[in-house]
Amino acid sequence: MILATGARARNIPAIGAVSDGDKIWTYRDALAPKAMPKSLVVIGSGAIGIEFASFYRALGAEVTVVEAVDRIMPVEDAEVSKAAQKAFEKRGITFRIGAKVTRIDKTRDGVSVAVEVGGKAEALTAEKCIVAVGIVPNTDGMGVEALGLVLDRGHVKNTKYGETNVPGLYAIGDVAGAPWLAHKASHEGIHCVEHIAGFKTANVHSPIPGCTYANPQVASVGYTEAGAKEAGFEVKAGRFPFKVNGKAVAAGETEGFVKTVFDAKTGALIGAHMIGHEVTEMIQGFVTAITLEATEEDLFNTVYAHPTMSEAMHEAALDAFGRVLHI
C-alpha cells in the first residue's frame, strides 16, 4: 500500500488566519476568486505567497507581503532574496519584513491585519488576505497511529524508496515531507513503485530544484552559499549578470543573474541559484550537472550555444574560479 494523501494549506486559528473562502484565502481560494480584488495582504513570502503576490500585482491589485523573518524568500540564497525584493518593489509590491502578525479581523469592506514591525504596531487593510504560511500533512483521522506508523510533526517518515517503518506500507509526496513540490512527489512515486516491483534502481537521488513562477522568476538547486559554509564546505561562489548576456540584451530581459556554489576542495558543483527571465527552464542544466557529479572542469569544458541565456551559467561557473570571460 502506498500512502499519497498529500497536504493542505495551514490555518492559524489563534490569530484569525482561517480561510473562509471569501475574505481570508488559502492558495486554493486564490486560484479561483469570484472577482478580482483591488487590494491584497499576503502573509508569507515563500514560493506560493510570492507567486500570488506577483500575479495579482500584475493584474493591478495593490499588494502587501508580510514576512516574519528578516528577508523575503528565506529558503533562497541571500543574494537572490535581496535582488528579488528589489525587483518586486520596482513592480509596486510593498513588503513588511521581520513582521509578526498578531491578528486578522474581517471588516465590512475586507480585512484588517494587525502586525508588529520593530516593536511598532500597524494595521494593514485590504479586500482580501492570502494566508501562505505552509502546509499540514493529511495524516490526521486516518488511524495511522494504531499501526505504529512513525510520524515527524504529522509527516510520515520514509526511506529513499518510500518505505515506512510498517512492513508493506509506503508513503510518497507531500505527506512524506519537504520539499512540497509536484515534481518531487511524481519522482518519488515512480521510484517507489519500481522498488516494489523489484527493479534494481540506481542508488542515486537527484537534487530537487525549487522554482518560483513570479516576475522575475526564481530557481535554485542544492546548497546556498551560507548553507554550504554551515555544512562545513570550503566554498567558491561565482556570479554572472544577465545585463551583459547577449541574448538577454537582445530580448530586453536583462534583470537578474546566475550564481554558482562549488566545493573548493573537490571542484564539485553543490548549488546554483538564479533570478531572471525563464530561469525555471535553465535550472535543469545545473540539476543534471549535480546529479552526474559534475566538477568545475566539466562545466568549463561544456559548450554553450550562442546567443543563449544559458551562457550565463557557463560564465557563473568560470567566475567562481576567477576565470570569467565576458565581464
Wavefront OBJ file of the C-alpha trace (Angstrom):
o trace
v 0.000 0.000 0.000
v 1.202 3.489 -0.886
v 0.074 6.425 1.213
v -0.159 9.517 -1.028
v -2.712 11.697 0.743
v -0.831 14.967 0.241
v -1.217 18.060 2.364
v -3.422 21.103 2.783
v -2.874 24.780 3.485
v -2.102 25.668 7.084
v -4.529 27.831 9.056
v -3.650 29.625 12.291
v -6.877 29.920 14.323
v -5.173 31.701 17.240
v -4.715 34.862 15.163
v -7.806 34.506 12.990
v -5.885 33.179 9.986
v -8.592 30.729 8.965
v -9.833 30.548 5.390
v -13.499 31.381 4.843
v -13.276 31.365 1.036
v -14.461 34.963 0.989
v -12.178 37.489 2.660
v -9.457 35.194 4.012
v -7.975 32.902 1.390
v -5.630 29.969 1.104
v -3.922 29.262 -2.214
v -6.953 27.244 -3.365
v -9.275 30.210 -2.895
v -6.765 32.495 -4.641
v -6.761 30.201 -7.685
v -10.482 30.667 -8.326
v -11.669 34.045 -6.997
v -15.239 35.180 -7.571
v -13.981 38.637 -8.507
v -10.699 40.459 -8.950
v -9.683 42.112 -5.645
v -8.414 45.664 -5.657
v -6.090 45.037 -2.716
v -4.419 42.091 -1.007
v -2.337 41.316 2.049
v -0.239 38.179 1.584
v 1.091 36.530 4.740
v 4.232 34.594 3.941
v 6.888 35.178 1.268
v 7.648 31.613 0.278
v 7.072 30.449 -3.289
v 3.261 30.360 -3.002
v 2.979 33.761 -1.344
v 5.327 35.415 -3.831
v 3.693 33.796 -6.856
v 0.254 35.088 -5.910
v 1.633 38.479 -4.913
v 3.316 38.819 -8.310
v 0.287 37.528 -10.214
v -2.282 39.771 -8.568
v 0.017 42.791 -8.745
v 0.408 42.191 -12.493
v -3.395 42.334 -12.746
v -3.482 45.673 -10.957
v -4.130 44.851 -7.300
v -2.362 46.733 -4.518
v -0.314 44.055 -2.753
v 1.466 43.991 0.592
v 3.523 40.948 1.611
v 4.183 40.251 5.301
v 7.203 38.096 6.200
v 8.178 37.069 9.742
v 11.938 36.705 9.170
v 14.442 39.337 8.080
v 14.233 38.739 4.319
v 11.777 37.513 1.723
v 12.006 34.047 0.186
v 14.114 32.867 3.141
v 14.926 29.426 1.692
v 16.671 31.054 -1.270
v 20.245 32.312 -1.362
v 20.529 35.664 0.422
v 21.721 37.469 -2.723
v 18.715 36.193 -4.664
v 16.350 37.238 -1.865
v 17.757 40.760 -1.889
v 17.518 41.043 -5.675
v 14.001 39.604 -5.660
v 12.713 42.127 -3.128
v 14.194 44.983 -5.132
v 12.607 43.671 -8.338
v 9.178 43.148 -6.764
v 9.225 46.566 -5.119
v 10.035 48.057 -8.538
v 6.804 46.441 -9.752
v 4.826 48.026 -6.930
v 4.652 45.287 -4.279
v 5.053 46.522 -0.694
v 6.803 44.454 1.966
v 6.755 44.275 5.751
v 9.861 42.313 6.743
v 10.553 40.974 10.234
v 6.864 41.427 10.921
v 4.736 39.448 13.358
v 1.061 39.049 12.510
v -0.895 39.349 15.755
v -4.453 39.301 14.445
v -6.574 39.089 11.308
v -10.075 40.511 11.555
v -12.776 40.605 8.925
v -14.334 44.013 8.364
v -17.302 45.231 6.357
v -15.059 46.044 3.381
v -12.447 43.326 3.716
v -9.811 42.522 6.311
v -7.640 44.268 8.857
v -4.278 42.618 9.530
v -2.545 43.692 12.744
v 1.250 43.416 12.556
v 4.213 44.356 14.717
v 7.356 45.565 12.948
v 10.335 46.561 15.064
v 8.127 46.839 18.124
v 5.664 49.155 16.395
v 2.060 48.129 15.789
v 0.441 48.669 12.415
v -2.894 47.752 10.839
v -2.893 46.728 7.166
v -6.252 46.899 5.407
v -7.246 45.193 2.162
v -10.149 43.491 0.432
v -8.598 40.030 0.774
v -5.893 38.283 2.760
v -3.975 35.259 1.473
v -2.568 33.003 4.191
v 0.548 31.334 2.755
v 2.326 30.056 5.849
v 2.961 26.447 4.933
v 1.042 23.211 4.826
v -0.364 20.493 7.085
v 0.091 16.815 6.104
v -3.085 14.801 5.590
v -2.466 12.090 8.167
v -4.997 13.057 10.822
v -8.138 10.952 11.230
v -6.722 8.015 9.259
v -5.873 5.721 12.140
v -2.169 5.579 11.282
v -1.279 5.845 14.962
v -2.875 2.435 15.547
v -0.361 0.950 13.096
v 2.544 2.421 14.994
v 3.495 4.485 11.959
v 6.352 6.846 12.776
v 5.492 10.497 12.112
v 7.534 13.670 12.265
v 5.258 16.650 13.015
v 2.496 14.839 11.178
v 4.599 13.852 8.182
v 5.290 10.187 7.535
v 8.939 9.211 7.894
v 10.183 7.119 4.989
v 13.325 5.860 3.255
v 14.628 6.897 -0.155
v 12.384 4.182 -1.624
v 9.281 5.409 0.225
v 9.332 2.609 2.818
v 7.858 3.386 6.221
v 8.503 1.521 9.477
v 5.336 -0.525 8.853
v 6.078 -3.502 6.566
v 4.266 -3.200 3.244
v 3.296 0.440 3.781
v 4.958 3.158 1.709
v 4.500 6.937 1.669
v 5.280 9.448 -1.067
v 4.739 13.114 -1.898
v 3.696 15.945 0.394
v 2.525 13.633 3.165
v 6.109 12.367 3.448
v 7.645 15.787 3.997
v 9.563 18.557 2.311
v 10.115 19.741 -0.291
v 6.395 20.007 -1.036
v 6.646 20.022 -4.825
v 4.742 18.188 -7.556
v 7.889 17.054 -9.375
v 9.322 15.645 -6.152
v 6.110 13.694 -5.495
v 5.990 12.341 -9.050
v 9.622 11.217 -8.937
v 9.094 9.566 -5.552
v 6.047 7.719 -6.851
v 7.919 6.244 -9.798
v 10.941 5.363 -7.681
v 8.714 3.727 -5.049
v 6.730 1.582 -7.496
v 9.877 0.461 -9.321
v 11.326 -0.627 -5.979
v 8.153 -2.542 -5.075
v 8.240 -4.225 -8.498
v 11.801 -5.367 -7.901
v 13.668 -3.124 -10.332
v 17.273 -2.543 -9.346
v 17.204 1.237 -9.495
v 20.429 3.136 -9.103
v 21.313 4.383 -5.651
v 21.120 7.992 -6.853
v 18.802 10.651 -5.544
v 18.765 13.649 -7.833
v 18.703 17.040 -6.114
v 15.274 18.638 -6.289
v 15.036 22.058 -7.928
v 12.843 24.754 -6.478
v 11.083 27.182 -8.819
v 9.055 30.314 -8.126
v 6.910 31.369 -11.073
v 6.791 35.075 -10.448
v 8.054 38.050 -12.425
v 11.022 37.808 -12.238
v 11.306 34.044 -11.872
v 13.500 32.442 -9.211
v 15.061 28.986 -9.422
v 17.558 27.089 -7.290
v 19.044 23.701 -6.530
v 21.393 22.401 -3.858
v 23.186 24.414 -1.197
v 23.011 28.163 -0.798
v 26.389 29.801 -0.198
v 25.605 30.271 3.502
v 24.186 26.761 3.806
v 27.294 25.224 2.253
v 29.543 27.068 4.697
v 27.382 25.965 7.628
v 27.684 22.372 6.369
v 31.483 22.650 6.560
v 32.361 23.176 2.911
v 35.143 25.449 1.785
v 33.191 27.406 -0.794
v 33.898 29.066 -4.114
v 30.965 31.092 -5.454
v 30.566 32.686 -8.875
v 28.094 35.175 -10.318
v 27.186 36.459 -13.752
v 24.580 39.141 -14.521
v 22.163 38.919 -17.424
v 22.775 42.595 -18.236
v 25.920 41.588 -20.144
v 24.455 38.451 -21.739
v 23.855 38.917 -25.466
v 20.557 37.025 -25.671
v 19.200 38.811 -22.609
v 20.119 42.200 -24.066
v 18.505 41.327 -27.402
v 15.348 40.088 -25.682
v 15.158 43.058 -23.326
v 15.349 40.724 -20.327
v 18.500 41.911 -18.565
v 17.233 41.725 -14.969
v 18.825 39.165 -12.676
v 21.836 36.889 -12.505
v 23.147 33.336 -12.150
v 25.095 32.222 -9.075
v 27.056 29.004 -8.626
v 28.353 27.361 -5.440
v 31.281 24.912 -5.588
v 33.170 22.778 -3.088
v 36.587 24.413 -3.326
v 38.418 21.212 -2.346
v 36.888 18.870 -4.929
v 35.546 21.288 -7.523
v 32.106 19.685 -7.248
v 29.099 21.854 -8.078
v 26.940 21.788 -4.935
v 24.475 24.618 -5.540
v 23.075 27.004 -8.129
v 20.749 29.989 -7.808
v 19.116 32.199 -10.424
v 16.745 35.103 -10.757
v 15.511 36.428 -14.076
v 13.721 35.605 -17.309
v 12.894 31.881 -17.749
v 15.404 30.727 -15.138
v 12.932 27.998 -14.166
v 13.833 26.413 -17.523
v 17.566 26.993 -17.167
v 17.945 25.455 -13.702
v 17.585 21.955 -15.122
v 21.086 22.177 -16.580
v 22.537 22.548 -13.112
v 20.251 19.825 -11.703
v 21.640 17.422 -14.293
v 25.194 18.549 -13.548
v 24.850 17.900 -9.809
v 23.137 14.543 -10.427
v 26.071 13.489 -12.622
v 28.549 14.793 -10.026
v 29.997 17.396 -12.373
v 33.050 19.395 -11.356
v 34.162 22.853 -12.371
v 36.306 21.368 -15.167
v 33.278 19.589 -16.626
v 31.345 22.846 -16.726
v 34.311 24.844 -18.026
v 34.665 22.433 -20.949
v 30.953 22.244 -21.796
v 29.998 24.144 -24.945
v 27.038 26.523 -24.535
v 25.215 27.704 -27.646
v 25.460 31.383 -28.567
v 23.475 33.529 -28.183
v 21.560 31.984 -25.280
v 20.604 32.964 -21.749
v 22.309 29.768 -20.584
v 25.722 31.192 -21.440
v 25.389 32.998 -18.113
v 25.523 29.575 -16.439
v 28.923 28.917 -18.021
v 30.217 32.336 -17.010
v 28.990 31.932 -13.422
v 30.928 28.674 -13.154
v 34.040 30.316 -14.587
v 33.672 33.274 -12.231
v 33.784 31.041 -9.171
v 37.394 30.203 -10.058
v 38.444 33.618 -11.320
v 38.190 32.703 -14.991
v 35.103 34.652 -16.116
v 35.449 35.831 -19.735
v 32.814 38.430 -20.583
v 32.755 40.852 -17.689
l 1 2 3 4 5 6 7 8 9 10 11 12 13 14 15 16 17 18 19 20 21 22 23 24 25 26 27 28 29 30 31 32 33 34 35 36 37 38 39 40 41 42 43 44 45 46 47 48 49 50 51 52 53 54 55 56 57 58 59 60 61 62 63 64 65 66 67 68 69 70 71 72 73 74 75 76 77 78 79 80 81 82 83 84 85 86 87 88 89 90 91 92 93 94 95 96 97 98 99 100 101 102 103 104 105 106 107 108 109 110 111 112 113 114 115 116 117 118 119 120 121 122 123 124 125 126 127 128 129 130 131 132 133 134 135 136 137 138 139 140 141 142 143 144 145 146 147 148 149 150 151 152 153 154 155 156 157 158 159 160 161 162 163 164 165 166 167 168 169 170 171 172 173 174 175 176 177 178 179 180 181 182 183 184 185 186 187 188 189 190 191 192 193 194 195 196 197 198 199 200 201 202 203 204 205 206 207 208 209 210 211 212 213 214 215 216 217 218 219 220 221 222 223 224 225 226 227 228 229 230 231 232 233 234 235 236 237 238 239 240 241 242 243 244 245 246 247 248 249 250 251 252 253 254 255 256 257 258 259 260 261 262 263 264 265 266 267 268 269 270 271 272 273 274 275 276 277 278 279 280 281 282 283 284 285 286 287 288 289 290 291 292 293 294 295 296 297 298 299 300 301 302 303 304 305 306 307 308 309 310 311 312 313 314 315 316 317 318 319 320 321 322 323 324 325 326 327
